[in-house]
Amino acid sequence: MSPAAAAQLAPVTSRDAPLPPPAHAAAPLAAVPSAQLPIGTLPQPWRTIGRHAVLLRLTPDEQARLDALTHLNHFLAQEVVPAMRGRFERDAAVATPEDRDQAFDLLERDPRYGIWSELRRNSMEVRQQRNLEAALRQRDELAAACRDALASAEAAATLELDPTFTAPDYLVKTHAHLLPGGYLTDGGADDVAVGAAYEASSYAVVPGRSGPHSDGAGRALARWLVARFPDFRPRRILDLGCGAGLNTCAVARAFPDAEVIAIDAGAGLLRYAAARAASLGIRNVRWVQADIEQVPERFGGADLAYTAIVLHETSHRALRNVFRSCHERLAPGGLTLHVEQPPYHDRPWFEQCMRDWDGRYNNEAFWSRIYELDLGDELAQAGFERPRIFEDRVSAVPWNTDPRAPGKSEDYGRTGNWQVVGAWRAPA
Ligand SMILES: C[S@@+](CC[C@H](N)C(=O)[O-])C[C@H]1O[C@@H](n2cnc3c(N)ncnc32)[C@H](O)[C@@H]1O
């Protein structure tokens, strides 16, 4: 493994040494020093975000607002959630709820839940609306930065948009986590506003604890793969539902000899991802507009086909199609992996209810159902053989809270303690 790849796989915790500078540090990215800041468990202020050519520029007031939101969420997780849990557990010992709805009724009796929920909902709305507003205000500058980043023929060739593409209905109609207009917002040629807003909101939602480039899931996935299957050397990787490419870039860096095909429905997201990757010096990714339910045949023969935090935003039917598509596009002996939050079945009622907040109040239409599913069963139905299916845990964010009181609480639904579900395709 190259030193650069090894650096990308270094564990990320508050006590770790600062991250080494990324491979592109010699490029004209004067602001990259932020990437070398140690990552702590306290919220990281906006100014520590990793810089690149198409990053949203926030005014000092906007930065202060985002930082205030992250501190509000930190306070809620630290001070309010533990008190709620204490009362819930006392009540549940008497009422003994039998399902999540009953547990939820119990939780709602605590007036703090309503206040917690209102504050959280407001923080989500403010974060999404203000970041998108800032991105739309800068639409022309961002478009120019995108053009510049993709000016060379080599960089331009990494982006493959399809003007005839029709997005799945569920993406058109449901705007996950209150992102106004959803993922498909597209102002036409060179517009990257939706991607710029997405990265800013991602940074704010786990306040910088996923790293300066908000790529904790990608780094965790790569680190887990190398640790678990040290001889696995994927040559063709499919990243399904790549979004703004935050985690894709971490995987691409970890496997510099692989060709990564990153697929998404959103043209604005893909333009942003391509320009951002070019600006960060990442050259082994093709950004492709297509439906992950039917990955085009030309991307067949893949060694690895994965999703990172995507399945909870797909309908159940779409999830089954995605798994089938992975099976079809993998080479014999190839691997499919899916990183998600842990399923509900083995979690206590309080945690289930807290996690389920997104399904109830954060416009995550498919959230609750997906965490009730057994993804191993779904992989089996998609054609993977039972003995080749596995589950594991990955930790991507140096959770969980305040270094002065480690383990005191966590911000449910934003934790980095994820589940990875995967399967090997049978060899030829
Ligand atoms: C939570 S976001 C992206 C997460 C991304 N993998 C990351 O790690 O940052 C989910 C993405 O899946 C994409 N998506 C969902 N269903 C899709 C489909 N059927 N075809 C293509 N993209 C899809 C959405 O457009 C969105 O960008």
The ligand as an SDF file (V2000), in Angstrom:
LIG
                    3D

 27 29  0  0  0  0  0  0  0  0999 V2000
  -27.3230   10.4890    1.2890 C   0  0  0  0  0  0  0  0  0  0  0  0
  -26.9420   10.8780   -0.3250 S   0  0  0  0  0  0  0  0  0  0  0  0
  -25.3250   10.5130   -0.7510 C   0  0  0  0  0  0  0  0  0  0  0  0
  -24.3970    9.8760    0.1520 C   0  0  0  0  0  0  0  0  0  0  0  0
  -23.0460    9.6770   -0.4500 C   0  0  0  0  0  0  0  0  0  0  0  0
  -22.8550    8.2750   -0.7830 N   0  0  0  0  0  0  0  0  0  0  0  0
  -22.0000   10.1050    0.5400 C   0  0  0  0  0  0  0  0  0  0  0  0
  -21.3340    9.2150    1.0520 O   0  0  0  0  0  0  0  0  0  0  0  0
  -21.8790   11.3020    0.7920 O   0  0  0  0  0  0  0  0  0  0  0  0
  -27.8390    9.6830   -1.2750 C   0  0  0  0  0  0  0  0  0  0  0  0
  -27.5980    9.8720   -2.7680 C   0  0  0  0  0  0  0  0  0  0  0  0
  -28.1890    8.7810   -3.4630 O   0  0  0  0  0  0  0  0  0  0  0  0
  -28.6710    9.2650   -4.6950 C   0  0  0  0  0  0  0  0  0  0  0  0
  -29.6840    8.3310   -5.1960 N   0  0  0  0  0  0  0  0  0  0  0  0
  -30.7210    7.7800   -4.5000 C   0  0  0  0  0  0  0  0  0  0  0  0
  -31.4240    6.9580   -5.3000 N   0  0  0  0  0  0  0  0  0  0  0  0
  -30.8130    6.9710   -6.5170 C   0  0  0  0  0  0  0  0  0  0  0  0
  -31.0610    6.3150   -7.7530 C   0  0  0  0  0  0  0  0  0  0  0  0
  -32.0850    5.4540   -7.8980 N   0  0  0  0  0  0  0  0  0  0  0  0
  -30.2360    6.5460   -8.7710 N   0  0  0  0  0  0  0  0  0  0  0  0
  -29.1830    7.3910   -8.6480 C   0  0  0  0  0  0  0  0  0  0  0  0
  -28.8980    8.0480   -7.4970 N   0  0  0  0  0  0  0  0  0  0  0  0
  -29.7040    7.8410   -6.4550 C   0  0  0  0  0  0  0  0  0  0  0  0
  -29.2170   10.6480   -4.3760 C   0  0  0  0  0  0  0  0  0  0  0  0
  -29.2850   11.4640   -5.5140 O   0  0  0  0  0  0  0  0  0  0  0  0
  -28.2020   11.1440   -3.3430 C   0  0  0  0  0  0  0  0  0  0  0  0
  -27.2050   11.9000   -3.9210 O   0  0  0  0  0  0  0  0  0  0  0  0
  1  2  1  0
  2  3  1  0
  2 10  1  0
  3  4  1  0
  4  5  1  0
  5  6  1  0
  5  7  1  0
  7  8  2  0
  7  9  1  0
 10 11  1  0
 11 12  1  0
 11 26  1  0
 12 13  1  0
 13 14  1  0
 13 24  1  0
 14 15  1  0
 14 23  1  0
 15 16  2  0
 16 17  1  0
 17 18  1  0
 17 23  2  0
 18 19  1  0
 18 20  2  0
 20 21  1  0
 21 22  2  0
 22 23  1  0
 24 25  1  0
 24 26  1  0
 26 27  1  0
M  CHG  2   2   1   9  -1
M  END
$$$$
